[in-house]
Amino acid sequence: MIKFLLIILGVGWLLGQLVRYFLRSKLARFAQQVNRATKEQEQAQRRANDDGDIHVDYVPKSYDERRSKDIKGGEYVDYEEVKD
């Protein structure tokens, strides 16, 4: 009975070590792919923005409507200059 438990514990420990090793290697490979993709994307954005212009891809239609409703003018506020 003790031999059986020791064998089961040994096999479980060995399987745990193997799973840990493979997960680390897969995660490291995945992290490298993500880093590579991020670098490529940043380089593409730098190349696209080298001309120094600002490009707006999308302006919602509701933005103009909301802005025109909010600002219709102002009222004059009289003030006095105070000399120190």
C-alpha positions in Angstrom: 0.0 0.0 0.0 2.8 2.4 0.9 4.6 1.6 -2.4 1.4 2.4 -4.3 1.1 5.8 -2.6 4.7 6.6 -3.2 4.4 5.7 -6.9 1.3 7.8 -7.3 2.9 10.8 -5.5 6.1 10.4 -7.7 4.1 10.2 -10.9 2.0 13.2 -9.8 5.0 15.2 -9.0 6.7 14.3 -12.4 3.5 15.2 -14.3 3.3 18.5 -12.4 6.9 19.4 -13.4 6.3 18.5 -17.0 3.1 20.6 -17.2 4.9 23.5 -15.6 7.8 23.3 -18.1 5.5 23.2 -21.1 3.3 26.0 -19.9 6.3 28.2 -19.3 7.7 27.5 -22.8 4.3 28.2 -24.4 3.7 31.4 -22.4 7.2 32.6 -23.3 6.6 32.0 -27.0 3.2 33.7 -26.7 4.8 36.7 -25.0 7.4 37.0 -27.8 4.7 36.9 -30.4 2.8 39.7 -28.6 5.9 41.8 -28.3 6.8 41.3 -31.9 3.3 42.3 -33.0 3.3 45.4 -30.8 6.7 46.5 -32.1 5.4 46.1 -35.7 2.3 48.1 -35.0 4.2 50.9 -33.3 6.6 51.1 -36.3 3.7 51.2 -38.7 2.1 54.0 -36.7 5.4 56.0 -36.7 5.7 55.6 -40.5 2.1 56.7 -41.0 2.5 59.8 -38.7 5.9 61.0 -40.0 4.3 63.7 -42.1 3.4 65.7 -38.9 -0.3 66.0 -39.8 -3.2 65.1 -37.5 -5.7 62.7 -39.0 -9.2 62.3 -37.5 -10.7 59.0 -38.6 -14.2 59.5 -37.2 -16.3 62.3 -35.9 -19.7 61.3 -34.7 -22.7 63.2 -36.2 -24.2 63.8 -32.8 -21.0 65.8 -31.8 -21.9 68.7 -34.2 -25.5 68.7 -33.1 -24.7 68.7 -29.4 -22.0 71.4 -29.8 -24.3 73.7 -31.7 -27.0 73.3 -29.1 -24.7 74.0 -26.2 -23.1 77.1 -27.5 -25.5 79.7 -28.9 -23.6 82.8 -27.7 -23.0 84.4 -24.4 -24.0 87.3 -22.3 -21.9 90.3 -21.7 -20.5 90.6 -18.2 -19.4 94.0 -17.2 -16.3 94.1 -15.0 -14.0 96.7 -13.4 -10.3 96.6 -13.4 -8.9 96.7 -10.0 -5.5 98.3 -9.5 -3.2 96.8 -6.9 
